[in-house]
Amino acid sequence: MLAMNGMVASLQLAYPPVSNQEAEWVISEQGVVDRLRNSDFYMIAMRAEAKFSEFHHDSDGLLHLKISTGTGISDSVTLHPSHLASNIDGIDPENGEITILWNEKALLFYDSTPEDVDAGTAELFEWFSTEKLIYNRSHRLPGILGFHGWRDFATYELLYVGIASKADTYQRLFQRAHRKRQQILSNEWPRTPGSRVTDEMHLFPLRVQPMTVRMLEPGDTFSHPSNEEWKTYCKRVTKDAEKAFVHLLDPQYNEVDFDSYPQSSDGLWEQGHERYIFYLAENLTFTTPTVTLHGAWDPIASGGNDADLITIEGESVHIRPGGHRQGLIGPDLRREAATDDRGK
């Protein structure tokens, strides 16, 4: 691993964001648990509770609705059930009937008649919580129309960053009693009057996916690391990512702020990289009192040019704004690593 000159690691969601309340429901599905087990990096954040309202099912079969928060963020959404059905293997929207159930927190789409739904024999082929709808709209899922202001809903107050160094995110954050998750539930106030903290606290299970870069000179040889070496290296990348995000964003509930970062014994400090980069490859924005980190998803180029980059080069650690924020570098986007006695 010492021969590698650089590294770029993207952070991608292993499963769409869920509220603390919804987390208790989704883990009853084995498919969800399997996806959460692919994550070893997670974030906990707050945002005013979002709800669905003003439902209207028109003569063309389209479902129109409104999504809004109690803090004034609002937008109109149109859902095309046949297009949503065409995204699912084995569902033929031209043959059969689609039944939709809705309330202020969930939308359910069945490939069956209302009688089958009532009898419990209907097949659920698509569903949306408010957070899943935001996530799917940001990933351009066919069948979701309008909702041009989705990015406003995808902005959260970051409270905690953590890793599952000995297990996975399912075991560490969802299955077991997580101390910081409980502490936030106990200490925070709802952002919207009448809401509950459990509906406004959101969990983000992420995968850290590194790509190494090495410049070869004529005559150089390259040997691939073994699977075990690569797994060990990836654990170092995940541990370093935690340090980088906490060091720069300083979330309220992280007790250790890694003042000496990028120096560390279990991260990437001694891995021979000239430069390494972390970025959030999802359409999410996380804010703290001093910093805003803007992620970006692109189906072809991962984060493309729009994601903010956490860049580490020697002792220097800073956030380089993505293409949409070029020219905004300032004190809130830069934090140099400690070079005085604190880092010794």
C-alpha positions as CSV (number, residue, x, y, z in Angstrom):
1,M,0.0,0.0,0.0
2,L,2.9,2.4,0.5
3,A,3.4,2.6,-3.3
4,M,0.1,4.3,-3.9
5,N,0.3,8.0,-4.6
6,G,-3.3,9.1,-4.0
7,M,-6.8,8.0,-3.1
8,V,-10.3,9.3,-3.8
9,A,-13.2,7.9,-1.7
10,S,-16.9,8.5,-2.3
11,L,-19.5,8.1,0.4
12,Q,-22.7,6.6,-0.9
13,L,-25.9,5.7,0.8
14,A,-26.4,1.9,1.4
15,Y,-30.1,2.6,2.0
16,P,-32.2,5.8,1.7
17,P,-32.3,8.1,4.8
18,V,-34.9,7.1,7.4
19,S,-36.3,8.9,10.4
20,N,-35.6,7.4,13.8
21,Q,-39.2,6.3,14.0
22,E,-39.1,4.7,10.5
23,A,-35.9,2.9,11.4
24,E,-37.9,0.7,13.8
25,W,-40.2,-0.4,10.9
26,V,-37.8,-0.9,8.0
27,I,-35.5,-3.3,9.9
28,S,-38.3,-5.9,9.9
29,E,-37.5,-6.5,6.3
30,Q,-34.5,-8.8,5.6
31,G,-33.7,-7.0,2.3
32,V,-33.3,-3.7,4.2
33,V,-31.1,-5.4,6.8
34,D,-28.9,-6.8,4.1
35,R,-28.3,-3.4,2.6
36,L,-27.6,-1.9,6.0
37,R,-24.9,-4.5,6.6
38,N,-23.1,-3.1,3.6
39,S,-22.5,0.1,5.5
40,D,-19.9,0.8,8.1
41,F,-20.1,4.7,8.2
42,Y,-23.1,6.6,9.3
43,M,-24.4,10.1,10.2
44,I,-27.2,11.3,12.4
45,A,-28.9,14.6,11.5
46,M,-32.1,16.7,12.1
47,R,-34.5,18.4,9.8
48,A,-38.1,19.6,10.4
49,E,-40.6,16.9,9.8
50,A,-41.9,16.6,6.3
51,K,-45.5,15.5,5.6
52,F,-47.7,14.7,2.5
53,S,-51.0,16.6,2.0
54,E,-53.5,17.8,-0.6
55,F,-53.9,14.5,-2.4
56,H,-55.7,14.5,-5.8
57,H,-56.1,11.5,-8.1
58,D,-57.0,12.7,-11.5
59,S,-58.8,11.1,-14.5
60,D,-55.5,10.1,-16.1
61,G,-54.5,8.1,-13.1
62,L,-51.9,10.6,-11.9
63,L,-51.5,11.3,-8.2
64,H,-50.9,14.9,-7.3
65,L,-49.8,15.9,-3.8
66,K,-47.9,18.4,-1.7
67,I,-44.9,17.8,0.5
68,S,-44.1,20.4,3.1
69,T,-42.4,21.0,6.5
70,G,-43.6,23.1,9.4
71,T,-40.8,25.6,8.7
72,G,-42.2,26.8,5.4
73,I,-40.5,24.5,2.8
74,S,-43.1,23.2,0.4
75,D,-43.4,21.8,-3.1
76,S,-45.8,20.0,-5.4
77,V,-45.3,16.5,-6.6
78,T,-47.0,14.4,-9.3
79,L,-46.6,10.6,-9.3
80,H,-47.2,8.5,-12.5
81,P,-48.2,5.0,-11.2
82,S,-47.7,3.3,-14.6
83,H,-44.2,4.7,-15.0
84,L,-43.4,3.7,-11.4
85,A,-44.7,0.2,-12.1
86,S,-42.6,0.0,-15.3
87,N,-39.4,0.4,-13.1
88,I,-40.2,-2.9,-11.4
89,D,-39.3,-6.3,-13.0
90,G,-42.4,-8.5,-13.3
91,I,-44.9,-5.7,-13.1
92,D,-46.9,-5.0,-16.2
93,P,-48.7,-1.7,-15.8
94,E,-50.8,-2.3,-19.0
95,N,-52.4,-5.5,-17.5
96,G,-54.2,-5.3,-14.2
97,E,-55.1,-2.5,-11.9
98,I,-53.0,-0.3,-9.6
99,T,-54.3,0.7,-6.2
100,I,-52.8,3.5,-4.2
101,L,-53.1,4.1,-0.5
102,W,-51.8,7.3,1.1
103,N,-51.5,9.3,4.3
104,E,-49.4,12.2,5.5
105,K,-46.3,9.9,6.0
106,A,-46.5,7.2,3.4
107,L,-47.6,6.3,-0.1
108,L,-48.2,2.7,-1.1
109,F,-48.6,1.3,-4.6
110,Y,-50.2,-2.1,-5.2
111,D,-50.4,-4.1,-8.4
112,S,-53.9,-5.3,-7.5
113,T,-57.5,-4.3,-7.0
114,P,-58.8,-2.5,-3.9
115,E,-60.5,-5.8,-2.9
116,D,-57.2,-7.7,-3.0
117,V,-55.6,-4.9,-0.9
118,D,-58.4,-5.3,1.7
119,A,-58.0,-9.0,1.7
120,G,-54.2,-8.8,2.3
121,T,-53.4,-10.6,-1.0
122,A,-52.1,-7.6,-3.0
123,E,-48.5,-7.1,-4.0
124,L,-46.8,-3.9,-2.9
125,F,-44.5,-2.9,-5.8
126,E,-43.5,0.6,-4.7
127,W,-43.7,2.8,-1.6
128,F,-42.5,6.2,-0.5
129,S,-41.9,7.7,2.9
130,T,-41.2,11.5,2.7
131,E,-37.4,10.8,2.9
132,K,-37.5,8.0,0.3
133,L,-39.4,10.2,-2.1
134,I,-36.8,13.0,-1.7
135,Y,-34.0,10.4,-2.2
136,N,-35.7,8.8,-5.3
137,R,-36.5,12.2,-6.8
138,S,-32.8,13.2,-6.4
139,H,-31.8,10.0,-8.2
140,R,-34.2,10.9,-11.1
141,L,-36.5,7.9,-10.6
142,P,-38.9,7.8,-13.6
143,G,-42.5,8.4,-12.6
144,I,-41.8,11.3,-10.2
145,L,-42.7,14.6,-11.8
146,G,-42.3,18.1,-10.6
147,F,-40.8,18.4,-7.1
148,H,-38.1,20.8,-8.4
149,G,-37.3,22.0,-4.9
150,W,-36.3,18.6,-3.6
151,R,-32.8,19.9,-2.7
152,D,-34.3,22.2,0.0
153,F,-35.7,19.1,1.7
154,A,-32.4,17.3,1.4
155,T,-30.6,19.7,3.7
156,Y,-30.0,18.5,7.3
157,E,-28.4,19.7,10.5
158,L,-25.5,17.3,11.1
159,L,-25.3,16.1,14.7
160,Y,-23.1,13.1,14.7
161,V,-20.7,11.1,12.5
162,G,-19.7,7.5,13.4
163,I,-18.3,4.3,12.1
164,A,-18.9,0.6,12.8
165,S,-15.3,-0.5,13.1
166,K,-16.0,-3.9,14.5
167,A,-19.3,-4.7,12.9
168,D,-21.6,-2.9,10.5
169,T,-24.1,0.0,10.6
170,Y,-27.1,-2.3,11.1
171,Q,-25.6,-3.8,14.2
172,R,-24.0,-0.6,15.5
173,L,-26.7,2.0,14.8
174,F,-30.0,0.2,14.1
175,Q,-30.0,-3.1,16.1
176,R,-28.3,-2.1,19.3
177,A,-28.9,0.7,21.7
178,H,-26.7,3.4,20.3
179,R,-25.6,5.9,23.0
180,K,-25.5,9.0,20.8
181,R,-28.8,8.1,19.1
182,Q,-30.4,7.9,22.5
183,Q,-28.7,11.1,23.7
184,I,-30.0,13.1,20.8
185,L,-33.5,11.8,21.4
186,S,-33.2,12.9,25.0
187,N,-31.6,16.3,24.5
188,E,-32.9,17.8,21.3
189,W,-36.1,19.9,20.8
190,P,-38.4,19.4,17.8
191,R,-37.7,21.8,14.9
192,T,-41.4,22.1,14.3
193,P,-44.0,22.7,17.0
194,G,-46.2,19.6,17.4
195,S,-43.6,17.2,15.9
196,R,-41.6,14.6,17.8
197,V,-37.8,14.4,17.8
198,T,-38.1,10.8,16.7
199,D,-39.7,12.0,13.4
200,E,-37.2,14.8,12.8
201,M,-34.0,12.8,13.6
202,H,-32.7,11.0,10.5
203,L,-30.2,8.2,10.1
204,F,-27.9,7.9,7.1
205,P,-26.2,4.6,6.5
206,L,-23.2,5.1,4.1
207,R,-20.5,3.1,2.3
208,V,-17.0,4.4,1.9
209,Q,-15.7,3.3,-1.5
210,P,-12.1,4.1,-2.1
211,M,-10.2,4.3,-5.4
212,T,-6.4,4.4,-5.3
213,V,-4.3,6.2,-7.9
214,R,-0.6,5.5,-8.6
215,M,1.6,7.2,-11.1
216,L,4.0,4.7,-12.8
217,E,7.4,5.6,-14.3
218,P,8.9,3.6,-17.1
219,G,10.2,0.3,-15.8
220,D,7.9,0.3,-12.7
221,T,6.0,-2.8,-11.9
222,F,2.6,-2.9,-10.1
223,S,1.3,-5.7,-8.0
224,H,-2.3,-5.8,-6.8
225,P,-2.9,-6.1,-3.1
226,S,-4.4,-9.3,-1.8
227,N,-8.0,-9.4,-0.7
228,E,-7.0,-9.3,2.9
229,E,-4.6,-6.3,2.4
230,W,-7.4,-4.4,0.5
231,K,-9.9,-5.1,3.4
232,T,-7.3,-3.8,5.9
233,Y,-6.7,-0.7,3.8
234,C,-10.4,0.0,3.4
235,K,-10.8,-0.1,7.1
236,R,-8.1,2.6,7.4
237,V,-9.9,4.6,4.8
238,T,-13.2,4.5,6.7
239,K,-11.4,5.4,10.0
240,D,-9.7,8.3,8.2
241,A,-13.0,9.5,6.7
242,E,-14.6,9.7,10.1
243,K,-11.7,11.8,11.4
244,A,-11.8,14.1,8.4
245,F,-15.6,14.7,8.6
246,V,-15.5,15.3,12.3
247,H,-12.4,17.4,12.2
248,L,-13.8,19.8,9.5
249,L,-17.6,19.8,10.4
250,D,-17.3,19.5,14.2
251,P,-20.7,17.9,14.8
252,Q,-22.3,18.8,18.1
253,Y,-22.4,15.2,19.5
254,N,-19.0,14.0,18.5
255,E,-16.9,14.3,21.7
256,V,-13.5,13.8,20.1
257,D,-12.7,16.4,17.4
258,F,-9.4,14.9,16.2
259,D,-7.4,18.1,16.6
260,S,-4.2,16.5,15.3
261,Y,-5.8,15.2,12.1
262,P,-4.5,14.2,9.5
263,Q,-2.0,12.7,11.8
264,S,-3.2,9.3,13.2
265,S,-2.0,5.8,13.8
266,D,-5.0,4.0,12.3
267,G,-5.9,6.2,9.3
268,L,-4.0,7.2,6.1
269,W,-1.3,9.4,7.6
270,E,1.5,6.8,7.0
271,Q,0.1,5.2,3.9
272,G,2.3,7.1,1.5
273,H,-0.4,9.2,-0.2
274,E,0.6,12.6,-1.6
275,R,-3.0,13.6,-1.6
276,Y,-6.3,12.0,-0.7
277,I,-9.9,13.1,-1.1
278,F,-13.3,12.3,0.4
279,Y,-16.6,13.4,-1.0
280,L,-20.3,12.8,-0.4
281,A,-21.6,11.2,-3.6
282,E,-25.3,11.8,-2.7
283,N,-27.6,14.8,-3.2
284,L,-27.5,15.8,0.4
285,T,-26.4,18.9,2.2
286,F,-25.2,18.8,5.8
287,T,-24.8,21.9,7.9
288,T,-23.2,22.6,11.3
289,P,-22.9,26.0,13.0
290,T,-19.6,26.7,11.1
291,V,-19.6,24.6,7.9
292,T,-21.8,23.5,5.1
293,L,-20.9,20.4,3.1
294,H,-22.7,19.9,-0.2
295,G,-22.8,16.4,-1.8
296,A,-23.8,15.5,-5.3
297,W,-24.9,12.3,-7.1
298,D,-24.4,11.6,-10.8
299,P,-25.3,8.3,-12.4
300,I,-22.2,8.4,-14.7
301,A,-19.5,10.4,-13.0
302,S,-20.5,9.6,-9.3
303,G,-20.3,13.1,-7.7
304,G,-19.4,14.8,-11.0
305,N,-18.0,18.3,-10.5
306,D,-20.7,19.5,-8.0
307,A,-19.8,17.7,-4.8
308,D,-17.6,19.5,-2.3
309,L,-14.3,17.8,-1.8
310,I,-12.5,17.2,1.5
311,T,-8.9,17.3,0.4
312,I,-5.9,16.3,2.5
313,E,-2.4,17.1,1.3
314,G,0.4,16.9,3.8
315,E,-0.7,18.8,6.9
316,S,-3.3,20.8,5.0
317,V,-7.0,19.8,5.3
318,H,-9.7,21.8,3.6
319,I,-13.0,21.7,1.8
320,R,-12.9,22.6,-1.9
321,P,-16.4,23.7,-3.0
322,G,-18.0,21.9,-5.9
323,G,-18.7,23.6,-9.2
324,H,-21.9,25.2,-8.0
325,R,-20.0,27.0,-5.2
326,Q,-16.7,27.9,-6.8
327,G,-15.4,31.2,-5.5
328,L,-17.0,30.7,-2.1
329,I,-13.9,29.5,-0.3
330,G,-13.6,31.3,3.0
331,P,-13.0,30.8,6.7
332,D,-16.1,28.6,7.0
333,L,-14.8,26.2,4.4
334,R,-11.2,25.8,5.4
335,R,-9.5,24.5,8.5
336,E,-5.8,23.8,8.5
337,A,-4.5,20.9,10.4
338,A,-2.7,21.6,13.7
339,T,1.0,22.3,13.1
340,D,1.9,23.6,16.5
341,D,2.5,21.6,19.8
342,R,-1.1,20.4,19.8
343,G,-0.3,18.0,17.0
344,K,2.9,16.7,18.4
